[in-house]
């Protein structure tokens, strides 16, 4: 990832699984001077990141970091007593909006 992509990635990482609008990303991921000089600086970077599979967008054009698919997730250790309680209730210990490490997204 280049510098702009890294800034956007770190900003969206702080929002978790919430979709954020392109203008909000341009305003808050870069510095104030950059936004005032070129308000649309983030649009081509967002499109490029979405094409590479780092980001996903919704129908209104907002973006978020693409969660890791179930097959790419690594298993996490869970205490045996917690695992037993979850199994008894028919649940598993996963988070739907898991964000992988930075290295995972650098590979994309």
N, CA, C and O atoms as a GROMACS GRO file, in nm:
protein
  432
    1UNK      N    1   0.085  -0.118   0.000
    1UNK     CA    2   0.000   0.000   0.000
    1UNK      C    3   0.089   0.125   0.000
    1UNK      O    4   0.194   0.128   0.064
    2UNK      N    5   0.045   0.225  -0.072
    2UNK     CA    6   0.118   0.351  -0.069
    2UNK      C    7   0.072   0.435   0.051
    2UNK      O    8  -0.009   0.389   0.131
    3UNK      N    9   0.122   0.555   0.062
    3UNK     CA   10   0.093   0.640   0.178
    3UNK      C   11  -0.054   0.677   0.192
    3UNK      O   12  -0.108   0.674   0.302
    4UNK      N   13  -0.119   0.712   0.080
    4UNK     CA   14  -0.260   0.748   0.085
    4UNK      C   15  -0.346   0.629   0.126
    4UNK      O   16  -0.437   0.642   0.208
    5UNK      N   17  -0.316   0.514   0.069
    5UNK     CA   18  -0.392   0.393   0.104
    5UNK      C   19  -0.372   0.359   0.251
    5UNK      O   20  -0.467   0.319   0.319
    6UNK      N   21  -0.250   0.373   0.300
    6UNK     CA   22  -0.222   0.344   0.441
    6UNK      C   23  -0.299   0.439   0.533
    6UNK      O   24  -0.353   0.396   0.635
    7UNK      N   25  -0.305   0.571   0.498
    7UNK     CA   26  -0.381   0.667   0.579
    7UNK      C   27  -0.529   0.631   0.583
    7UNK      O   28  -0.591   0.634   0.690
    8UNK      N   29  -0.585   0.598   0.468
    8UNK     CA   30  -0.726   0.562   0.462
    8UNK      C   31  -0.752   0.432   0.539
    8UNK      O   32  -0.850   0.421   0.612
    9UNK      N   33  -0.662   0.335   0.523
    9UNK     CA   34  -0.678   0.207   0.592
    9UNK      C   35  -0.677   0.226   0.744
    9UNK      O   36  -0.762   0.171   0.814
   10UNK      N   37  -0.583   0.304   0.794
   10UNK     CA   38  -0.574   0.326   0.938
   10UNK      C   39  -0.697   0.402   0.989
   10UNK      O   40  -0.745   0.374   1.099
   11UNK      N   41  -0.747   0.498   0.911
   11UNK     CA   42  -0.866   0.571   0.951
   11UNK      C   43  -0.988   0.478   0.958
   11UNK      O   44  -1.062   0.480   1.056
   12UNK      N   45  -1.008   0.397   0.853
   12UNK     CA   46  -1.123   0.307   0.851
   12UNK      C   47  -1.111   0.196   0.955
   12UNK      O   48  -1.212   0.147   1.005
   13UNK      N   49  -0.990   0.158   0.988
   13UNK     CA   50  -0.968   0.056   1.090
   13UNK      C   51  -1.022   0.104   1.225
   13UNK      O   52  -1.072   0.023   1.304
   14UNK      N   53  -1.013   0.233   1.251
   14UNK     CA   54  -1.064   0.287   1.377
   14UNK      C   55  -1.217   0.287   1.382
   14UNK      O   56  -1.274   0.296   1.491
   15UNK      N   57  -1.283   0.276   1.268
   15UNK     CA   58  -1.429   0.274   1.263
   15UNK      C   59  -1.485   0.132   1.269
   15UNK      O   60  -1.606   0.115   1.277
   16UNK      N   61  -1.400   0.032   1.266
   16UNK     CA   62  -1.446  -0.106   1.274
   16UNK      C   63  -1.524  -0.146   1.150
   16UNK      O   64  -1.476  -0.127   1.038
   17UNK      N   65  -1.643  -0.200   1.168
   17UNK     CA   66  -1.724  -0.247   1.056
   17UNK      C   67  -1.825  -0.145   1.006
   17UNK      O   68  -1.913  -0.181   0.928
   18UNK      N   69  -1.815  -0.021   1.048
   18UNK     CA   70  -1.910   0.082   1.009
   18UNK      C   71  -1.872   0.141   0.873
   18UNK      O   72  -1.755   0.169   0.848
   19UNK      N   73  -1.971   0.159   0.786
   19UNK     CA   74  -1.948   0.223   0.658
   19UNK      C   75  -1.931   0.374   0.679
   19UNK      O   76  -2.002   0.435   0.759
   20UNK      N   77  -1.835   0.434   0.606
   20UNK     CA   78  -1.805   0.577   0.617
   20UNK      C   79  -1.806   0.637   0.478
   20UNK      O   80  -1.755   0.576   0.383
   21UNK      N   81  -1.863   0.756   0.464
   21UNK     CA   82  -1.872   0.823   0.336
   21UNK      C   83  -1.738   0.871   0.284
   21UNK      O   84  -1.645   0.895   0.361
   22UNK      N   85  -1.729   0.886   0.152
   22UNK     CA   86  -1.605   0.926   0.087
   22UNK      C   87  -1.557   1.063   0.128
   22UNK      O   88  -1.437   1.084   0.147
   23UNK      N   89  -1.648   1.159   0.141
   23UNK     CA   90  -1.608   1.294   0.182
   23UNK      C   91  -1.557   1.295   0.326
   23UNK      O   92  -1.463   1.367   0.358
   24UNK      N   93  -1.619   1.217   0.411
   24UNK     CA   94  -1.573   1.206   0.550
   24UNK      C   95  -1.434   1.146   0.556
   24UNK      O   96  -1.350   1.190   0.635
   25UNK      N   97  -1.408   1.047   0.473
   25UNK     CA   98  -1.276   0.987   0.467
   25UNK      C   99  -1.174   1.088   0.418
   25UNK      O  100  -1.066   1.100   0.476
   26UNK      N  101  -1.206   1.162   0.311
   26UNK     CA  102  -1.114   1.262   0.258
   26UNK      C  103  -1.087   1.371   0.361
   26UNK      O  104  -0.975   1.421   0.370
   27UNK      N  105  -1.187   1.408   0.437
   27UNK     CA  106  -1.172   1.514   0.536
   27UNK      C  107  -1.087   1.471   0.655
   27UNK      O  108  -1.005   1.547   0.705
   28UNK      N  109  -1.107   1.348   0.700
   28UNK     CA  110  -1.045   1.307   0.826
   28UNK      C  111  -0.924   1.217   0.811
   28UNK      O  112  -0.844   1.208   0.904
   29UNK      N  113  -0.908   1.149   0.697
   29UNK     CA  114  -0.791   1.061   0.680
   29UNK      C  115  -0.667   1.142   0.644
   29UNK      O  116  -0.557   1.109   0.688
   30UNK      N  117  -0.684   1.246   0.567
   30UNK     CA  118  -0.572   1.334   0.534
   30UNK      C  119  -0.571   1.454   0.626
   30UNK      O  120  -0.652   1.461   0.720
   31UNK      N  121  -0.482   1.546   0.601
   31UNK     CA  122  -0.481   1.666   0.686
   31UNK      C  123  -0.577   1.770   0.632
   31UNK      O  124  -0.627   1.758   0.520
   32UNK      N  125  -0.603   1.871   0.711
   32UNK     CA  126  -0.703   1.973   0.678
   32UNK      C  127  -0.665   2.050   0.552
   32UNK      O  128  -0.751   2.078   0.468
   33UNK      N  129  -0.539   2.084   0.537
   33UNK     CA  130  -0.495   2.161   0.421
   33UNK      C  131  -0.518   2.083   0.292
   33UNK      O  132  -0.563   2.139   0.192
   34UNK      N  133  -0.487   1.956   0.294
   34UNK     CA  134  -0.505   1.874   0.175
   34UNK      C  135  -0.652   1.868   0.134
   34UNK      O  136  -0.684   1.876   0.015
   35UNK      N  137  -0.741   1.854   0.231
   35UNK     CA  138  -0.884   1.848   0.199
   35UNK      C  139  -0.932   1.980   0.139
   35UNK      O  140  -1.012   1.979   0.045
   36UNK      N  141  -0.885   2.092   0.191
   36UNK     CA  142  -0.929   2.221   0.137
   36UNK      C  143  -0.872   2.250  -0.001
   36UNK      O  144  -0.937   2.316  -0.082
   37UNK      N  145  -0.751   2.201  -0.029
   37UNK     CA  146  -0.691   2.221  -0.161
   37UNK      C  147  -0.751   2.128  -0.265
   37UNK      O  148  -0.770   2.168  -0.380
   38UNK      N  149  -0.779   2.004  -0.227
   38UNK     CA  150  -0.832   1.904  -0.319
   38UNK      C  151  -0.931   1.814  -0.245
   38UNK      O  152  -0.891   1.710  -0.192
   39UNK      N  153  -1.059   1.852  -0.240
   39UNK     CA  154  -1.158   1.777  -0.160
   39UNK      C  155  -1.183   1.634  -0.209
   39UNK      O  156  -1.229   1.551  -0.131
   40UNK      N  157  -1.155   1.604  -0.334
   40UNK     CA  158  -1.182   1.471  -0.390
   40UNK      C  159  -1.058   1.384  -0.399
   40UNK      O  160  -1.056   1.290  -0.478
   41UNK      N  161  -0.956   1.412  -0.322
   41UNK     CA  162  -0.831   1.337  -0.331
   41UNK      C  163  -0.848   1.189  -0.299
   41UNK      O  164  -0.773   1.106  -0.352
   42UNK      N  165  -0.944   1.154  -0.215
   42UNK     CA  166  -0.957   1.015  -0.170
   42UNK      C  167  -1.036   0.927  -0.267
   42UNK      O  168  -1.025   0.804  -0.260
   43UNK      N  169  -1.113   0.984  -0.356
   43UNK     CA  170  -1.199   0.903  -0.443
   43UNK      C  171  -1.122   0.802  -0.529
   43UNK      O  172  -1.158   0.685  -0.529
   44UNK      N  173  -1.018   0.843  -0.601
   44UNK     CA  174  -0.947   0.741  -0.681
   44UNK      C  175  -0.878   0.636  -0.594
   44UNK      O  176  -0.866   0.520  -0.634
   45UNK      N  177  -0.832   0.676  -0.477
   45UNK     CA  178  -0.766   0.581  -0.387
   45UNK      C  179  -0.868   0.480  -0.334
   45UNK      O  180  -0.838   0.361  -0.325
   46UNK      N  181  -0.988   0.527  -0.300
   46UNK     CA  182  -1.093   0.438  -0.251
   46UNK      C  183  -1.135   0.338  -0.358
   46UNK      O  184  -1.153   0.219  -0.328
   47UNK      N  185  -1.150   0.384  -0.480
   47UNK     CA  186  -1.188   0.294  -0.590
   47UNK      C  187  -1.079   0.190  -0.612
   47UNK      O  188  -1.109   0.072  -0.632
   48UNK      N  189  -0.953   0.233  -0.610
   48UNK     CA  190  -0.842   0.140  -0.629
   48UNK      C  191  -0.838   0.036  -0.517
   48UNK      O  192  -0.815  -0.082  -0.543
   49UNK      N  193  -0.861   0.078  -0.394
   49UNK     CA  194  -0.860  -0.015  -0.281
   49UNK      C  195  -0.978  -0.112  -0.289
   49UNK      O  196  -0.965  -0.228  -0.251
   50UNK      N  197  -1.092  -0.064  -0.337
   50UNK     CA  198  -1.209  -0.152  -0.353
   50UNK      C  199  -1.184  -0.255  -0.462
   50UNK      O  200  -1.224  -0.371  -0.448
   51UNK      N  201  -1.120  -0.216  -0.570
   51UNK     CA  202  -1.088  -0.310  -0.678
   51UNK      C  203  -0.991  -0.417  -0.633
   51UNK      O  204  -0.998  -0.532  -0.678
   52UNK      N  205  -0.898  -0.381  -0.545
   52UNK     CA  206  -0.801  -0.478  -0.494
   52UNK      C  207  -0.860  -0.568  -0.386
   52UNK      O  208  -0.796  -0.666  -0.347
   53UNK      N  209  -0.979  -0.537  -0.337
   53UNK     CA  210  -1.043  -0.622  -0.238
   53UNK      C  211  -1.012  -0.583  -0.095
   53UNK      O  212  -1.042  -0.660  -0.003
   54UNK      N  213  -0.953  -0.468  -0.073
   54UNK     CA  214  -0.923  -0.422   0.063
   54UNK      C  215  -1.046  -0.361   0.126
   54UNK      O  216  -1.072  -0.381   0.245
   55UNK      N  217  -1.123  -0.287   0.047
   55UNK     CA  218  -1.244  -0.220   0.095
   55UNK      C  219  -1.366  -0.277   0.025
   55UNK      O  220  -1.356  -0.339  -0.081
   56UNK      N  221  -1.481  -0.256   0.087
   56UNK     CA  222  -1.608  -0.286   0.022
   56UNK      C  223  -1.698  -0.164   0.039
   56UNK      O  224  -1.682  -0.087   0.133
   57UNK      N  225  -1.790  -0.149  -0.053
   57UNK     CA  226  -1.880  -0.034  -0.046
   57UNK      C  227  -2.025  -0.081  -0.044
   57UNK      O  228  -2.057  -0.191  -0.088
   58UNK      N  229  -2.110   0.006   0.009
   58UNK     CA  230  -2.252  -0.026   0.010
   58UNK      C  231  -2.320   0.047  -0.105
   58UNK      O  232  -2.253   0.108  -0.189
   59UNK      N  233  -2.452   0.041  -0.110
   59UNK     CA  234  -2.528   0.099  -0.221
   59UNK      C  235  -2.519   0.251  -0.225
   59UNK      O  236  -2.539   0.310  -0.332
   60UNK      N  237  -2.491   0.314  -0.113
   60UNK     CA  238  -2.486   0.461  -0.109
   60UNK      C  239  -2.345   0.515  -0.132
   60UNK      O  240  -2.325   0.636  -0.126
   61UNK      N  241  -2.247   0.428  -0.158
   61UNK     CA  242  -2.112   0.472  -0.188
   61UNK      C  243  -2.025   0.494  -0.066
   61UNK      O  244  -1.921   0.560  -0.076
   62UNK      N  245  -2.063   0.439   0.046
   62UNK     CA  246  -1.979   0.448   0.166
   62UNK      C  247  -1.888   0.327   0.170
   62UNK      O  248  -1.920   0.223   0.112
   63UNK      N  249  -1.776   0.339   0.237
   63UNK     CA  250  -1.674   0.234   0.237
   63UNK      C  251  -1.643   0.186   0.378
   63UNK      O  252  -1.663   0.258   0.476
   64UNK      N  253  -1.593   0.062   0.386
   64UNK     CA  254  -1.539   0.005   0.509
   64UNK      C  255  -1.436  -0.099   0.471
   64UNK      O  256  -1.429  -0.141   0.355
   65UNK      N  257  -1.355  -0.140   0.568
   65UNK     CA  258  -1.258  -0.244   0.543
   65UNK      C  259  -1.333  -0.375   0.526
   65UNK      O  260  -1.421  -0.408   0.605
   66UNK      N  261  -1.297  -0.448   0.423
   66UNK     CA  262  -1.365  -0.574   0.394
   66UNK      C  263  -1.332  -0.676   0.503
   66UNK      O  264  -1.214  -0.704   0.526
   67UNK      N  265  -1.433  -0.731   0.569
   67UNK     CA  266  -1.405  -0.832   0.673
   67UNK      C  267  -1.342  -0.958   0.613
   67UNK      O  268  -1.361  -0.988   0.495
   68UNK      N  269  -1.270  -1.028   0.694
   68UNK     CA  270  -1.205  -1.151   0.651
   68UNK      C  271  -1.311  -1.259   0.637
   68UNK      O  272  -1.398  -1.273   0.724
   69UNK      N  273  -1.304  -1.335   0.528
   69UNK     CA  274  -1.402  -1.440   0.508
   69UNK      C  275  -1.381  -1.552   0.609
   69UNK      O  276  -1.272  -1.565   0.666
   70UNK      N  277  -1.482  -1.631   0.630
   70UNK     CA  278  -1.474  -1.740   0.729
   70UNK      C  279  -1.362  -1.838   0.699
   70UNK      O  280  -1.297  -1.887   0.792
   71UNK      N  281  -1.337  -1.866   0.573
   71UNK     CA  282  -1.233  -1.964   0.540
   71UNK      C  283  -1.094  -1.908   0.563
   71UNK      O  284  -1.000  -1.985   0.584
   72UNK      N  285  -1.076  -1.775   0.559
   72UNK     CA  286  -0.945  -1.715   0.580
   72UNK      C  287  -0.916  -1.683   0.726
   72UNK      O  288  -0.804  -1.645   0.760
   73UNK      N  289  -1.014  -1.696   0.812
   73UNK     CA  290  -0.994  -1.665   0.953
   73UNK      C  291  -0.909  -1.770   1.020
   73UNK      O  292  -0.914  -1.889   0.986
   74UNK      N  293  -0.832  -1.726   1.115
   74UNK     CA  294  -0.754  -1.819   1.194
   74UNK      C  295  -0.835  -1.852   1.319
   74UNK      O  296  -0.909  -1.768   1.370
   75UNK      N  297  -0.820  -1.973   1.366
   75UNK     CA  298  -0.891  -2.013   1.487
   75UNK      C  299  -0.831  -1.942   1.606
   75UNK      O  300  -0.709  -1.921   1.613
   76UNK      N  301  -0.916  -1.903   1.700
   76UNK     CA  302  -0.872  -1.838   1.822
   76UNK      C  303  -0.890  -1.931   1.939
   76UNK      O  304  -0.981  -2.014   1.942
   77UNK      N  305  -0.802  -1.916   2.034
   77UNK     CA  306  -0.812  -1.996   2.154
   77UNK      C  307  -0.923  -1.940   2.241
   77UNK      O  308  -0.932  -1.818   2.261
   78UNK      N  309  -1.006  -2.028   2.293
   78UNK     CA  310  -1.114  -1.991   2.385
   78UNK      C  311  -1.101  -2.082   2.506
   78UNK      O  312  -1.074  -2.201   2.494
   79UNK      N  313  -1.122  -2.024   2.622
   79UNK     CA  314  -1.113  -2.103   2.744
   79UNK      C  315  -1.208  -2.222   2.734
   79UNK      O  316  -1.318  -2.209   2.680
   80UNK      N  317  -1.168  -2.338   2.786
   80UNK     CA  318  -1.251  -2.459   2.772
   80UNK      C  319  -1.391  -2.444   2.832
   80UNK      O  320  -1.488  -2.494   2.776
   81UNK      N  321  -1.402  -2.375   2.945
   81UNK     CA  322  -1.535  -2.359   3.005
   81UNK      C  323  -1.624  -2.269   2.920
   81UNK      O  324  -1.744  -2.293   2.909
   82UNK      N  325  -1.566  -2.166   2.860
   82UNK     CA  326  -1.643  -2.078   2.771
   82UNK      C  327  -1.684  -2.154   2.645
   82UNK      O  328  -1.797  -2.141   2.599
   83UNK      N  329  -1.592  -2.232   2.589
   83UNK     CA  330  -1.622  -2.310   2.469
   83UNK      C  331  -1.735  -2.409   2.496
   83UNK      O  332  -1.821  -2.430   2.411
   84UNK      N  333  -1.735  -2.470   2.614
   84UNK     CA  334  -1.841  -2.564   2.649
   84UNK      C  335  -1.976  -2.496   2.657
   84UNK      O  336  -2.076  -2.547   2.607
   85UNK      N  337  -1.979  -2.379   2.720
   85UNK     CA  338  -2.105  -2.303   2.732
   85UNK      C  339  -2.155  -2.265   2.593
   85UNK      O  340  -2.274  -2.277   2.565
   86UNK      N  341  -2.066  -2.218   2.506
   86UNK     CA  342  -2.106  -2.182   2.371
   86UNK      C  343  -2.157  -2.302   2.293
   86UNK      O  344  -2.257  -2.291   2.222
   87UNK      N  345  -2.091  -2.416   2.306
   87UNK     CA  346  -2.136  -2.537   2.235
   87UNK      C  347  -2.272  -2.582   2.284
   87UNK      O  348  -2.355  -2.625   2.203
   88UNK      N  349  -2.297  -2.573   2.414
   88UNK     CA  350  -2.426  -2.613   2.468
   88UNK      C  351  -2.539  -2.528   2.412
   88UNK      O  352  -2.652  -2.575   2.397
   89UNK      N  353  -2.508  -2.402   2.383
   89UNK     CA  354  -2.609  -2.311   2.328
   89UNK      C  355  -2.610  -2.309   2.176
   89UNK      O  356  -2.686  -2.234   2.115
   90UNK      N  357  -2.527  -2.391   2.114
   90UNK     CA  358  -2.526  -2.400   1.968
   90UNK      C  359  -2.457  -2.283   1.900
   90UNK      O  360  -2.488  -2.252   1.785
   91UNK      N  361  -2.365  -2.217   1.969
   91UNK     CA  362  -2.294  -2.101   1.914
   91UNK      C  363  -2.147  -2.134   1.897
   91UNK      O  364  -2.096  -2.231   1.952
   92UNK      N  365  -2.080  -2.048   1.818
   92UNK     CA  366  -1.936  -2.059   1.808
   92UNK      C  367  -1.876  -1.921   1.835
   92UNK      O  368  -1.941  -1.819   1.814
   93UNK      N  369  -1.754  -1.919   1.879
   93UNK     CA  370  -1.689  -1.795   1.920
   93UNK      C  371  -1.624  -1.726   1.801
   93UNK      O  372  -1.503  -1.737   1.782
   94UNK      N  373  -1.703  -1.656   1.721
   94UNK     CA  374  -1.650  -1.579   1.608
   94UNK      C  375  -1.712  -1.442   1.608
   94UNK      O  376  -1.818  -1.420   1.667
   95UNK      N  377  -1.645  -1.350   1.542
   95UNK     CA  378  -1.693  -1.214   1.526
   95UNK      C  379  -1.720  -1.192   1.378
   95UNK      O  380  -1.632  -1.218   1.296
   96UNK      N  381  -1.838  -1.145   1.342
   96UNK     CA  382  -1.874  -1.130   1.202
   96UNK      C  383  -1.789  -1.026   1.130
   96UNK      O  384  -1.765  -1.040   1.010
   97UNK      N  385  -1.744  -0.922   1.198
   97UNK     CA  386  -1.671  -0.814   1.134
   97UNK      C  387  -1.523  -0.818   1.171
   97UNK      O  388  -1.466  -0.715   1.206
   98UNK      N  389  -1.462  -0.934   1.165
   98UNK     CA  390  -1.321  -0.946   1.197
   98UNK      C  391  -1.240  -0.870   1.094
   98UNK      O  392  -1.261  -0.883   0.973
   99UNK      N  393  -1.147  -0.790   1.143
   99UNK     CA  394  -1.052  -0.722   1.057
   99UNK      C  395  -0.919  -0.788   1.080
   99UNK      O  396  -0.872  -0.799   1.194
  100UNK      N  397  -0.857  -0.833   0.972
  100UNK     CA  398  -0.731  -0.905   0.983
  100UNK      C  399  -0.617  -0.807   1.011
  100UNK      O  400  -0.637  -0.686   1.018
  101UNK      N  401  -0.499  -0.862   1.027
  101UNK     CA  402  -0.382  -0.779   1.050
  101UNK      C  403  -0.348  -0.701   0.923
  101UNK      O  404  -0.397  -0.731   0.815
  102UNK      N  405  -0.263  -0.601   0.939
  102UNK     CA  406  -0.224  -0.518   0.826
  102UNK      C  407  -0.154  -0.601   0.717
  102UNK      O  408  -0.168  -0.572   0.598
  103UNK      N  409  -0.081  -0.703   0.757
  103UNK     CA  410  -0.009  -0.785   0.661
  103UNK      C  411  -0.104  -0.856   0.565
  103UNK      O  412  -0.073  -0.874   0.448
  104UNK      N  413  -0.220  -0.897   0.615
  104UNK     CA  414  -0.319  -0.964   0.530
  104UNK      C  415  -0.362  -0.871   0.417
  104UNK      O  416  -0.371  -0.913   0.301
  105UNK      N  417  -0.390  -0.745   0.450
  105UNK     CA  418  -0.438  -0.651   0.349
  105UNK      C  419  -0.324  -0.603   0.259
  105UNK      O  420  -0.349  -0.561   0.146
  106UNK      N  421  -0.199  -0.608   0.308
  106UNK     CA  422  -0.085  -0.572   0.222
  106UNK      C  423  -0.068  -0.674   0.111
  106UNK      O  424  -0.017  -0.641   0.004
  107UNK      N  425  -0.108  -0.799   0.135
  107UNK     CA  426  -0.095  -0.903   0.034
  107UNK      C  427  -0.195  -0.888  -0.079
  107UNK      O  428  -0.172  -0.941  -0.188
  108UNK      N  429  -0.304  -0.818  -0.057
  108UNK     CA  430  -0.408  -0.805  -0.159
  108UNK      C  431  -0.368  -0.707  -0.268
  108UNK      O  432  -0.444  -0.684  -0.361
   0.00000   0.00000   0.00000
